[in-house]
Amino acid sequence: MSDRPAKSKDAMPEAQALPDTRERILIEASRLLSINGYHGTTTRDIAAAVGISQPSLFFHFTNKLAIVQELYEHDIVPAVAGLENLVVGPGDPAAKLYAMIVGEFGRIADSPYDMRAHISFEALSHPDLAGFRDLVNQFDDLTRLLIRSGQESGQFIAGDAWLAQQMVSGFLVRANLFASSDRVERQINPEEGAGLVLRSLLTDPVSLEQIQQEAKELILRYRFP
């Protein structure tokens, strides 16, 4: 027997009502996943947080994995698309890296989902999420490519590109934690944060102001590939 109440004549058509519930499921799932992890979160927990029954949740998503897959679609997929767009387009490597960091800050801040659920990548060990795991690796590879390009052009100091990429990734992880947590007393300024990262890599830190100017259009290319 369905747990849905009978519709009145003034009720919204189902096609219009569905997205709202589906979005609430994603929002609450991301919050619970960030607190309890993938294995510690159940569809029953998510349904209770949304205020619907578990069978109603299954009308929108077949299982927990399907929810996580859609959350990754909103997280990893646009990040890789934006970074690919920067890498293949015009611009200096330093400006592209700066734009990626600032753009990623903005993307995280604008997301309705709690992105802390994703940074541990606990769920990515699932075989059905292998494609998303590959995208995470691709994002890291593209970041290293930008760093190596900057080293080869003389913009960045010579060194281990892998280590530099890990530093950038670590910074983005912290930004993710700060943006998603309601317990953090102050947020990171995107431009200031990206500037600190770039200064640690630049052979000429004085060039940062020029890089920031060049990056203004590139940030839009990252956010809206």
C-alpha positions in Angstrom: 0.0 0.0 0.0 1.3 3.4 -0.9 2.3 5.7 1.9 1.6 8.8 -0.1 -1.4 11.0 0.9 -4.3 11.4 -1.6 -3.8 14.3 -3.9 -6.2 17.3 -3.8 -7.4 18.9 -6.9 -4.9 21.8 -6.3 -1.9 19.5 -5.8 1.1 20.1 -8.0 1.6 17.7 -10.9 3.9 14.9 -10.0 6.5 16.0 -12.6 6.8 19.3 -10.8 6.8 17.9 -7.3 9.5 15.3 -7.9 12.6 17.5 -8.2 12.0 19.1 -4.8 11.9 15.8 -3.0 14.8 14.4 -5.0 16.9 17.5 -4.2 16.1 17.2 -0.5 17.2 13.5 -0.5 20.6 14.6 -2.0 21.1 17.4 0.5 20.2 15.3 3.5 22.2 12.3 2.2 25.3 14.5 1.7 25.0 15.8 5.3 24.6 12.3 6.8 27.4 10.9 4.7 29.7 13.6 5.9 28.9 12.7 9.5 28.6 8.9 9.4 30.5 7.9 6.3 29.2 5.7 3.5 29.0 2.5 5.4 27.5 4.2 8.5 24.6 5.8 6.5 21.5 3.9 5.5 18.6 4.8 3.2 16.4 4.6 6.2 18.4 7.3 7.9 18.3 9.5 4.8 14.5 9.0 4.4 13.9 9.9 8.1 16.0 13.1 7.7 14.0 14.1 4.6 10.7 13.2 6.3 9.6 10.6 3.9 9.3 6.8 4.1 12.0 4.5 2.9 9.7 3.2 0.0 9.2 6.8 -1.1 12.9 7.3 -1.2 13.3 4.3 -3.4 10.8 5.9 -5.9 13.6 8.5 -6.5 16.7 6.4 -6.0 17.0 2.6 -6.3 19.6 2.4 -3.5 22.2 4.3 -1.5 24.8 3.8 -4.2 22.6 5.6 -6.7 22.4 8.6 -4.4 26.2 8.7 -4.0 26.6 8.4 -7.7 24.5 11.5 -8.3 26.3 13.4 -5.6 29.6 12.6 -7.4 28.0 13.7 -10.6 27.5 17.1 -9.0 31.1 17.2 -7.5 33.8 15.4 -9.4 32.4 15.6 -13.0 32.2 19.4 -13.2 35.5 19.8 -11.5 37.3 17.7 -14.1 35.4 19.3 -16.9 36.4 22.8 -15.7 40.0 21.8 -15.2 40.2 20.2 -18.7 38.8 23.4 -20.1 41.5 25.4 -18.5 44.3 23.0 -19.5 43.5 23.0 -23.2 42.7 26.7 -23.5 45.0 29.8 -23.7 46.7 31.3 -20.7 49.8 30.9 -18.5 50.0 27.8 -16.3 50.2 30.0 -13.1 47.0 31.9 -14.1 45.3 28.6 -14.8 46.2 27.1 -11.5 45.2 30.2 -9.7 41.8 30.2 -11.5 41.3 26.5 -10.7 41.8 27.1 -7.0 39.6 30.2 -6.8 37.0 28.5 -9.1 36.9 25.4 -6.9 36.4 27.5 -3.8 33.4 29.1 -5.6 32.0 25.8 -6.8 32.2 24.3 -3.3 30.6 27.4 -1.7 27.7 27.5 -4.1 26.9 23.8 -3.8 23.8 23.0 -1.8 25.4 19.7 -0.8 27.8 19.0 2.1 30.9 18.2 0.1 32.8 16.8 3.2 31.1 13.5 2.4 33.3 13.1 -0.7 36.8 14.1 0.3 37.5 10.8 2.2 36.5 8.9 -1.0 35.3 6.1 1.3 32.6 5.1 -1.2 35.0 5.1 -4.2 36.2 1.7 -3.3 32.9 0.3 -4.6 33.4 -1.3 -8.0 30.4 0.5 -9.5 32.1 3.9 -8.7 35.3 3.0 -10.5 34.6 5.6 -13.1 34.4 8.4 -10.5 37.6 7.1 -9.0 39.2 7.5 -12.4 38.0 11.1 -12.6 39.5 11.9 -9.2 42.9 10.6 -10.5 42.4 12.6 -13.7 41.9 15.8 -11.7 45.1 15.1 -9.9 46.9 14.4 -13.2 45.7 17.6 -14.8 46.8 19.6 -11.7 50.3 18.0 -12.0 50.3 18.8 -15.7 49.7 22.5 -15.0 52.4 22.5 -12.3 54.9 20.8 -14.7 54.0 23.3 -17.4 54.7 26.1 -15.0 58.0 24.6 -14.1 59.0 24.2 -17.7 58.0 27.8 -18.6 60.0 29.1 -15.6 57.0 30.5 -13.7 57.2 27.8 -11.0 60.2 26.7 -9.1 61.7 23.4 -10.1 60.8 20.5 -7.9 58.6 17.5 -7.4 55.4 18.2 -9.3 53.6 15.3 -7.4 54.5 16.9 -4.1 53.3 20.3 -5.3 50.0 18.8 -6.5 49.5 17.1 -3.1 49.9 20.5 -1.5 47.3 22.0 -3.8 44.9 19.1 -3.2 45.4 19.3 0.6 44.6 23.0 0.5 41.4 22.3 -1.4 40.4 19.6 1.1 40.7 22.1 3.9 38.7 24.6 1.9 36.0 22.0 1.4 35.9 21.3 5.2 35.6 24.9 6.0 33.0 25.7 3.4 30.8 22.8 4.5 31.1 23.0 8.3 28.8 25.3 10.3 31.3 25.1 13.2 34.1 27.0 11.6 34.4 30.5 12.9 36.0 32.0 9.8 35.9 31.1 6.1 38.9 31.2 3.8 39.0 34.1 1.3 39.4 32.4 -2.1 41.7 34.9 -3.6 43.9 35.1 -0.5 44.0 31.3 -0.3 44.9 30.9 -4.0 47.5 33.6 -3.6 49.2 31.8 -0.7 49.4 28.6 -2.7 50.8 30.4 -5.8 53.4 32.3 -3.8 54.9 29.0 -2.6 55.4 27.9 -6.3 56.3 31.1 -8.1 59.9 31.9 -9.0 58.8 35.5 -8.9 56.2 36.1 -6.3 55.9 39.8 -7.4 54.2 38.5 -10.6 51.2 37.4 -8.6 49.2 40.5 -9.2 49.5 40.2 -12.9 48.6 36.5 -12.7 45.5 37.4 -10.7 44.4 39.9 -13.4 44.9 37.3 -16.1 43.0 34.7 -14.1 39.7 36.7 -13.9 38.4 35.3 -17.2 39.9 31.9 -16.6 37.9 31.5 -13.4 34.7 31.7 -15.4 36.0 29.1 -17.8 36.6 26.8 -14.9 33.2 27.4 -13.3 31.2 27.2 -16.5 33.1 24.9 -19.0 
